[in-house]
Amino acid sequence: MGLNKNSIFAWASLILTIIGIALVLLGVLKYPEYAIGFSLVGTGFIAIGWAFNALKGRV
């Protein structure tokens, strides 16, 4: 399986989005006293994944 730039950005954005969602859920469900911090970091991961997804086809 050959990976070109677009597929690398696609995989990276998918992985970052999954990590972001997992961090938000971890903060809300397991550590409610630290939910704000987990949610901020998870939102940052989702935003970086979104930016990588927007870069597909442009680099």
N, C-alpha and C positions, 0 to 999 in steps of 0.2 A: 504494500500500500504506500504509494508515494504521497507525501504531504507537501502541498504547495503553500504559499503564504495565506491564501484565503481559508484553507482548511485548518491551518494552525490558529488563525484568529478565531475561527468558529469553535474549535475545541477549547481554546483558552477562555473565550467568553462563556461557554457552557459550564466549564469547571468553576470559574469565578462566580457565576450566578448561583450555582448549586451550593458553593461554600457560603455565599452571602445569605441565602435562604436558610441554610442550616444554622448559621450563627444567630440569625434573628429568632428562629424557633427555639434554639437552645436557651437564649436569654429569656424568652417569654415563658417557656414551659419548665425548664429545670432551675434556672437562677433568676427568679423574679426580682430579687433585690438589686441585681446588676443588669436589669433588662434595658435600661437606657444606653449603657455602654455597648452591650452586645448588639443592640439595634443600630446604633451609629456605625459601628464597624461593619456589620452586615450590609447596611445600606451603602457604605463605601465600596465594598466588594461588588455589589450589584451594579453600582455606577461605573466601576472600572470595566466590568463585563459588558455593560451596555456600550461603553466607548470602544471596546475592542470589536464588538459586533458592528458598530458604525464604521470602523476602519476597513472592514472586509471589502475588497474590490477597489479600494482607493490607494493602497500602498503598493 
